Amino acid sequence: MTQGDSASLANPAARSSSAMAMLPRIELMRACYGGTEAMRQMTTRFLPKQRRETDEDYQNRLNSTTAVNKLREAVDTASAKPFTNMIGLNGANEKLTSWMEDADLQGNHLHLVAREFFDEAILTGLSHLIVDYPTTEGLANYAVQKASKIRPFMRGVKAEDMLAVYHERIGGVRTITHARIASTKYEFNRETFQEELWDIVFVLEPGLVQRWKRKRGTVFGRPGFAYLGQGGSILTPNPLPYRFEMVDPGIGGGWIFEGERKVDLKRVPLVTMTAGDEESDGVVRPIFQDLAYKQIEHWQSSSEQRVILSAARFPMLAASGINLETEIDEDGRVVFEIGPNKILTTPDPQGRWYFIECEGKSIEAGRKDIEALEMQMDMLSLNPIISQPSKQYVAQNERSITETRVNTVVRDLAITAKDALHQAITLMGEWIGEDYSGVTLDMNFDFSGTDQKAKNIGSIIQAMAMKGLSRQGGLEELKRLNLLSDEFDIEAEVARKIEDMAGDPPPPPAPKAERDFPGGKTRPN
């Protein structure tokens, strides 16, 4: 294959069978997580059009429907639990510690990169981290490279951008042998002020990276990665704004082989995390998929309820025993004027005017249906907190069981994320020929329920008061339970306390007891 060979029939953007199976699920989760704006863009896929409903009426109904985004609340709440404390490194040298201050070369600390990585897995069931290394093309020697601060970094890859991942058993270890990542790149023409968009595909294999491109011609607003050419890296960020839309880059031909480069790495620098039921290799059922479907059901029910309210909240005027000469407008509708300062009369003594109002039974039934859906969404989101205390949907003991269950699930996923981040740090060392396998991460794994956490805090404070626990040990436990901030310096606080105690004046002597027994006696007979 030669550079510029656009006549090739090769299609590097073809998705694997696993990626094709995951695409509808990813699209479902992204749309529901995006809330009202993204769900409206799904139109009839999420909100069916009623029989004989005009396009105008449907569009009005769609535009007046808003989402109760329980999915976003559930994902954000679950993904926040392991990151209530700042991620720490144990056994890291000064160089690696400084790298983690800007782990992705975009100014983001490892804590933020890890949080996004974990959040993506919770939402779509799959999350990927690529450990990239800038190219050294054009840099004369190692001294110039070092002065340029070239070093490995981490970057997240969205699930829909991962076109294919293939594994093989090598020495009994499941190893990635081939991966393809979709990306986008736009070029700005300063003369015409137009943007040209290119689809980019990176083919990753042990020791090898290939680049393929294809001109799309229209601007496509989806975040991804773009290759910047000389002086760039394998993957670099693309600042295109987000807009909910999925286009399969594998459709069509016209792919150009742009080039390849050898890399000093014996394996593909890709780390993958799964969160959910893994049905087959690369096919995962997201943990909140049922909640997404329930959110769509709520979306449809609330839309129908709004239509009912629009039709039933206004009384309808009716007449009996009246024969009126009516006027027809250009749309074929009867012209009849009614309103304030108007009098309705009829010459027929038996005729009468009256209003017909809806009894409200259907409205009440719709309201109850929406409330039941919201209750089910609360339970599916594994959120035991009820916004209205007067409505105890579940018993206290059941809420405690639910809270324990979500803590168990999230804790297991946090351990998985910790292992994945450890692999990414190890890969950073492999890029520069150093062993970082001994570096460990500190993450929060204490997901005790609110009631249990309050009891634990009370027990620690009581133990400190009764001198059964040292002041430093008690403060360390309180910090671990997030009662103290990450910036709280325990050693400095203990030192200040010792200093304060040393400067305190000695306590005054206890007053001598007065003797008031007769005859100067010190005790009674």
C-alpha positions in Angstrom: 0.0 0.0 0.0 1.4 3.4 -0.9 0.6 6.9 0.3 -2.0 8.6 -1.7 -3.5 5.3 -3.0 -7.2 6.3 -2.9 -8.2 3.6 -5.3 -7.8 0.8 -2.7 -10.8 -1.1 -1.7 -9.6 -1.4 1.9 -12.0 -0.1 4.5 -10.1 0.5 7.8 -13.3 2.0 9.3 -15.3 -1.2 9.1 -16.7 -2.0 12.5 -16.2 -5.4 14.1 -19.3 -7.5 14.9 -18.9 -6.5 18.6 -18.7 -2.8 17.8 -21.8 -3.1 15.6 -23.7 -4.8 18.4 -22.7 -2.1 20.9 -23.6 0.8 18.7 -27.4 0.9 19.3 -26.9 0.6 23.0 -24.3 3.4 23.0 -26.7 5.6 21.0 -29.5 4.8 23.4 -27.5 5.7 26.5 -26.0 8.9 25.0 -29.4 10.2 23.9 -31.0 9.6 27.3 -28.0 11.0 29.1 -28.1 14.1 26.9 -31.6 14.9 28.2 -34.3 16.9 26.5 -32.2 18.3 23.6 -30.8 14.9 22.6 -34.0 13.0 23.1 -35.9 15.5 20.9 -33.4 14.8 18.1 -34.4 11.1 18.3 -37.9 12.2 17.2 -40.1 9.2 16.4 -37.6 6.7 17.6 -38.3 7.8 21.2 -41.7 9.5 20.7 -43.9 7.7 18.2 -46.2 9.7 16.0 -49.9 9.1 16.6 -52.2 7.9 13.9 -53.6 10.8 11.9 -51.5 13.3 13.8 -50.3 16.1 11.5 -46.6 16.9 11.2 -47.3 20.3 12.8 -49.1 18.8 15.8 -46.4 16.2 16.3 -43.7 18.8 16.1 -45.5 21.0 18.7 -45.9 18.0 21.0 -42.3 17.0 20.6 -41.1 20.6 21.3 -43.3 20.8 24.4 -42.0 17.5 25.9 -39.2 17.7 28.5 -37.2 14.9 30.0 -36.8 14.0 33.7 -33.1 13.1 33.4 -32.8 10.4 36.0 -30.1 8.6 34.0 -27.7 11.6 34.2 -28.4 11.8 37.9 -27.8 8.1 38.5 -24.6 8.0 36.4 -23.1 11.2 37.9 -24.0 10.0 41.5 -22.5 6.6 41.0 -19.3 7.8 39.3 -18.7 10.4 42.0 -18.4 7.9 44.8 -14.9 6.6 44.2 -13.6 10.2 43.5 -14.7 12.0 46.7 -11.0 12.0 47.7 -8.2 13.0 45.4 -6.4 10.1 43.8 -3.0 9.5 45.3 0.1 7.6 44.1 2.3 5.4 46.2 5.8 4.5 45.1 5.9 7.1 42.3 9.1 9.0 41.6 9.2 12.8 41.2 9.0 12.6 37.4 5.8 10.5 37.3 4.2 12.6 40.1 4.8 15.7 38.0 3.3 14.0 34.9 0.1 13.2 36.8 -0.5 16.9 37.4 -1.1 17.1 33.6 -1.9 13.5 32.8 -3.4 14.1 29.3 -1.2 17.1 28.2 -4.4 19.2 28.3 -3.9 20.5 31.8 -6.1 17.8 33.5 -4.9 16.0 36.6 -5.0 12.2 36.8 -8.0 12.5 39.1 -10.1 14.3 36.3 -8.9 11.9 33.6 -9.8 8.9 35.8 -13.2 10.4 36.6 -14.0 10.8 33.0 -12.8 7.3 32.2 -15.0 5.8 35.0 -18.0 8.0 34.0 -17.8 6.8 30.4 -17.8 3.1 31.6 -20.7 3.6 33.9 -22.7 5.2 31.0 -22.0 3.1 28.0 -20.6 -0.1 29.6 -17.2 0.3 27.9 -14.4 2.8 28.3 -11.0 3.1 26.8 -7.7 4.8 27.6 -4.9 5.1 25.2 -1.4 5.8 26.5 0.1 7.9 23.7 3.6 9.3 23.1 4.4 12.3 20.9 6.5 11.7 17.8 10.1 12.7 17.8 10.2 13.5 14.1 12.3 16.6 13.4 14.0 16.5 16.9 17.8 15.9 16.4 18.7 14.0 19.6 17.6 13.0 23.0 18.7 16.3 24.6 16.5 18.2 22.2 13.6 15.8 23.0 14.1 16.2 26.7 14.1 20.0 26.4 10.9 19.8 24.5 9.3 17.9 27.4 8.2 15.0 25.3 6.7 12.3 27.5 3.9 9.8 27.5 0.3 10.8 28.4 -3.2 9.4 28.7 -6.2 10.1 26.6 -9.7 8.7 26.7 -11.4 7.1 23.7 -15.2 7.1 23.5 -16.9 3.7 23.0 -18.4 4.6 19.7 -15.0 5.7 18.3 -13.5 2.3 19.0 -14.1 0.5 15.7 -12.5 -2.8 16.6 -10.5 -4.5 19.3 -9.1 -8.1 18.8 -7.4 -10.2 21.4 -5.2 -13.3 21.4 -3.9 -15.6 24.1 -0.2 -15.0 24.3 1.6 -17.0 27.0 -1.7 -17.5 28.7 -2.4 -13.8 28.9 -5.3 -12.2 27.0 -3.5 -9.5 24.9 -4.7 -6.9 22.4 -3.2 -7.6 19.0 -5.2 -5.2 16.8 -7.3 -2.1 17.4 -8.8 0.6 15.2 -9.9 4.0 16.4 -12.1 6.5 14.5 -11.2 10.1 14.6 -11.9 13.4 12.8 -9.7 16.2 11.6 -10.7 19.5 10.1 -8.6 21.8 7.9 -9.3 25.5 7.7 -8.9 27.4 4.4 -7.8 30.9 5.1 -8.7 32.2 1.7 -12.3 30.8 1.5 -12.9 30.6 5.3 -14.3 27.2 4.8 -13.6 24.0 6.8 -12.8 20.7 5.2 -13.5 17.7 7.4 -11.6 14.4 7.2 -12.3 11.1 8.7 -9.2 9.6 10.3 -8.7 5.9 11.3 -5.7 4.8 13.4 -4.7 1.1 13.2 -2.8 0.0 16.2 -0.7 -3.2 16.5 2.2 -4.1 18.6 5.1 -1.9 17.5 3.1 -0.3 14.6 0.7 2.6 14.0 -1.0 3.3 10.7 -3.0 6.3 9.6 -5.8 6.3 7.1 -7.9 9.3 6.0 -10.9 10.1 3.9 -12.4 13.5 3.0 -15.9 13.9 4.2 -16.4 17.5 3.0 -19.0 18.6 5.6 -18.5 19.8 9.2 -19.4 17.2 11.7 -19.8 18.2 15.3 -18.7 15.2 17.3 -15.7 15.1 19.8 -12.9 12.7 18.9 -9.3 12.7 18.0 -7.3 14.2 15.1 -3.9 13.6 13.7 -1.9 16.8 13.4 1.0 15.4 11.3 4.7 16.4 11.9 5.4 17.0 15.6 2.1 15.6 16.6 1.4 12.3 18.3 -0.6 9.1 17.6 -3.8 10.8 18.7 -4.3 14.5 19.5 -7.5 16.3 20.7 -10.1 17.6 18.3 -11.9 20.7 19.5 -15.1 20.2 17.5 -18.2 21.0 19.6 -20.5 18.2 20.8 -23.8 17.6 19.0 -25.8 14.4 19.4 -25.4 12.6 16.1 -23.8 9.3 15.1 -22.4 8.7 11.6 -20.6 5.5 10.9 -17.2 6.3 9.3 -17.2 2.8 7.8 -19.8 3.7 5.2 -18.4 4.3 1.8 -14.9 4.0 0.3 -12.3 6.5 -0.8 -9.8 5.8 2.0 -6.2 7.0 1.6 -3.3 5.3 3.3 -1.5 8.2 4.9 1.5 6.4 6.4 2.7 4.4 9.3 5.5 4.5 11.9 7.2 2.0 14.1 7.0 2.4 17.9 9.2 1.0 20.6 6.4 -0.8 22.3 5.8 -4.6 22.3 2.0 -4.3 22.9 -0.9 -2.0 21.9 -1.0 0.9 24.4 -4.7 0.6 25.0 -6.5 -0.1 28.3 -10.2 -1.1 28.4 -12.7 -1.2 31.3 -16.1 -2.8 31.2 -19.0 -1.9 33.5 -22.0 -4.2 33.2 -22.9 -7.7 32.1 -20.4 -8.9 29.4 -22.5 -11.0 27.1 -19.6 -11.7 24.7 -16.2 -10.4 23.8 -16.6 -6.6 23.5 -20.4 -6.7 24.0 -21.5 -5.3 27.3 -25.0 -4.5 28.7 -24.6 -1.1 30.5 -25.7 -1.2 34.2 -28.2 1.6 33.7 -29.7 0.4 30.4 -33.1 -0.5 32.0 -33.2 3.0 33.5 -32.7 4.5 30.1 -35.7 2.5 28.7 -37.7 3.6 31.7 -36.8 7.2 31.0 -38.0 6.9 27.5 -41.3 5.4 28.8 -41.6 8.4 31.1 -40.8 10.7 28.2 -43.7 9.2 26.2 -46.2 9.2 29.1 -45.5 12.8 30.0 -46.0 13.8 26.4 -49.4 12.1 26.3 -50.3 13.7 29.6 -49.5 17.1 28.3 -51.7 16.5 25.2 -54.6 15.4 27.5 -54.2 18.5 29.6 -54.2 20.7 26.6 -57.4 19.2 25.3 -59.2 18.8 28.7 -58.2 21.8 30.8 -60.5 24.1 28.7 -64.3 23.7 29.0 -66.2 23.3 25.7 -69.3 25.4 24.9 -72.4 23.4 23.9 -75.9 24.5 22.8 -79.2 22.6 22.8 -82.3 23.4 20.8 -80.6 26.2 18.9 -80.3 26.7 15.2 -77.7 29.3 14.4 -76.7 30.8 11.1 -73.0 30.1 11.1 -70.2 31.7 9.2 -67.5 29.5 7.7 -63.9 30.8 7.5 -61.4 30.1 4.7 -60.2 27.0 6.6 -63.7 25.5 6.8 -64.1 26.2 10.5 -67.2 27.7 12.1 -66.8 31.3 13.1 -68.3 31.8 16.5 -67.4 34.6 18.9 -67.4 34.1 22.6 -65.6 35.8 25.5 -65.9 38.6 28.1 -68.6 41.2 27.5 -70.5 38.9 25.3 -74.1 37.8 25.8 -75.4 34.5 24.4 -79.1 34.6 23.6 -81.6 32.3 21.8 -85.2 32.9 20.7 -86.1 29.3 21.5 -87.5 29.1 25.1 -86.3 25.4 25.2 -82.8 26.3 24.0 -79.9 26.6 26.4 -76.2 27.2 26.5 -73.8 25.2 28.7 -70.2 24.2 29.2 -68.9 20.6 29.1 -65.9 20.0 31.3 -63.7 16.9 31.7 -64.2 15.0 34.9 -60.5 14.6 35.2 -60.4 10.8 35.8 -58.1 10.3 32.8 -55.9 13.2 33.9 -55.6 11.7 37.4 -54.8 8.3 35.9 -52.0 9.8 33.8 -50.6 11.7 36.8 -50.5 8.5 38.8 -48.8 6.7 35.9 -46.1 9.3 35.8 -45.6 9.2 39.5 -45.3 5.4 39.4 -42.7 5.7 36.6 -40.7 8.2 38.6 -40.7 5.8 41.6 -39.5 3.0 39.4 -36.8 5.3 37.9 -35.6 6.1 41.5 -35.3 2.4 42.3 -33.6 1.6 39.0 -31.1 4.4 39.5 -30.3 2.8 42.9 -30.9 6.1 44.6 -32.6 5.6 48.0 -33.1 9.3 48.6 -36.7 10.4 48.0 -37.1 14.1 47.1 -40.5 14.4 49.0 -40.4 12.9 52.5 -44.2 12.7 52.6 -44.1 10.1 49.9 -42.3 7.1 51.3 -42.3 4.9 48.2 -40.2 2.2 49.9 -39.6 1.2 53.5 -36.6 2.4 55.4 -35.0 -1.1 55.6 -35.5 -1.6 51.8 -33.8 1.8 51.1 -30.9 0.6 53.3 -30.7 -2.6 51.3 -30.8 -0.7 48.0 -28.1 1.7 49.2 -25.9 -1.3 50.2 -26.4 -2.9 46.8 -25.4 0.2 44.8 -22.4 0.7 47.1 -21.3 -2.9 46.4 -21.7 -2.5 42.6 -19.9 0.8 42.4 -17.1 -0.4 44.7 -16.5 -3.4 42.5 -16.3 -1.1 39.4 -14.0 1.2 41.3 -11.6 -1.7 41.9 -11.8 -2.5 38.2 -11.0 1.2 37.3 -8.1 1.2 39.7 -6.6 -1.9 38.0 -7.1 -0.2 34.5 -5.4 3.0 35.7 -2.5 1.0 37.1 -2.1 -0.7 33.6 -2.1 2.8 32.0 0.7 4.0 34.4 2.7 0.8 33.6 2.4 1.6 29.9 3.7 5.1 30.5 6.8 3.5 32.0 7.2 1.1 29.1 7.3 4.0 26.6 10.5 5.4 28.3 11.9 2.0 29.4 11.2 2.4 33.1 9.3 0.0 35.4 6.2 1.6 37.0 4.5 -1.7 37.8 5.2 -1.1 41.5 3.3 2.2 41.6 -0.1 1.9 43.3 -3.1 4.2 43.5 -5.1 5.4 46.4 -8.9 5.6 45.7 -11.9 5.9 47.9 -13.5 2.5 48.5 -15.5 3.4 51.6 -19.1 3.5 50.3 -20.9 3.1 53.6 -24.5 4.1 53.8 -25.3 7.5 55.3 -26.7 6.0 58.5 -23.7 3.8 59.0 -21.2 6.5 58.2 -22.8 8.8 60.8 -22.5 6.0 63.4 -18.8 5.5 62.5 -18.0 9.1 62.8 -19.7 9.2 66.2 -17.8 6.2 67.4 -14.4 7.7 66.3 -15.1 11.0 68.1 -16.2 9.1 71.3 -13.0 7.0 71.2 -10.9 10.1 70.9 -12.7 11.8 73.8 -12.2 8.7 76.0 -8.4 8.5 75.0 -9.0 5.1 73.4 -7.8 6.5 70.1 -4.9 9.0 69.5 -5.7 12.4 68.1 -3.7 11.7 64.9 -5.4 8.3 64.4 -8.8 9.8 64.9 -8.1 12.6 62.5 -6.9 10.1 59.8 -10.1 8.1 60.1 -12.3 11.3 59.9 -10.4 12.4 56.8 -10.9 8.9 55.3 -14.7 9.3 55.9 -14.6 12.7 54.2 -15.4 14.7 57.3 -12.2 16.6 56.7 -11.1 18.1 53.4 -8.2 16.8 51.2 -6.2 19.9 52.1 -6.4 19.3 55.8 -2.9 18.6 57.1 -3.2 16.1 60.0 0.5 16.3 61.1 0.4 20.1 61.1 -2.7 20.0 63.2 -1.3 17.6 65.7 1.9 19.7 66.0 -0.2 22.9 66.6 -2.2 21.1 69.3 1.0 20.0 71.1 2.4 23.6 70.8 -0.9 25.0 72.2 -0.8 22.6 75.1 2.8 23.5 75.9 2.0 27.2 76.0 -1.0 26.8 78.3 -0.4 28.0 82.0 -0.4 25.2 84.6 -3.8 24.6 86.2 -4.4 26.3 89.6 -4.2 24.0 92.7 -7.4 22.6 94.0 -8.9 24.6 96.8 -8.4 23.2 100.3 -11.6 21.9 101.9 -12.8 24.0 104.8 -13.5 22.3 108.2 -16.6 23.4 109.9 -16.9 20.7 112.6 -17.1 21.9 116.2 -14.0 22.0 118.4 -11.6 22.2 115.4 -12.2 18.5 114.6 -11.6 17.3 111.1 -14.3 14.7 111.2 -17.4 14.0 113.2 -17.4 11.6 116.1 
